[in-house]
Amino acid sequence: MKEYCPYCITFIPDGATVCRGCGAEKEISKTTTVTYSGTEALGLSIVVWLILSVLIYAITLFSIDFSTALFIAAAPAIIYGIFMSGHKEQQHKYAWVRYK
Ligand SMILES: [Zn+2]
């Protein structure tokens, strides 16, 4: 990524944090943002609904104990959780600051 100092338009090499031209410093702050779109929120509610349905269905139909039913019902939630974790993104925000 080509970058230039906002103060003196000196070219900043990759990974450099101080401008060679004017001594401005690059201040990096890491922020983790998790964004849920409308489709994802709908998907989440469907998953919750599915878990509850499967849980009740399994208990009534197969007369299995609650912990087994919970384990079976948790499987789609785990899969969805793995899918959702891919939507977490770390952004490296930075600003150039000149003290001198
Ligand atoms: Zn500069």
Boltz pocket constraint, residues with backbone or C-beta under 6 A from the ligand:
constraints:
  - pocket:
      binder: B
      contacts: [[A, 5], [A, 6], [A, 7], [A, 8], [A, 9], [A, 10], [A, 19], [A, 20], [A, 21], [A, 22], [A, 23], [A, 24]]
      max_distance: 6.0
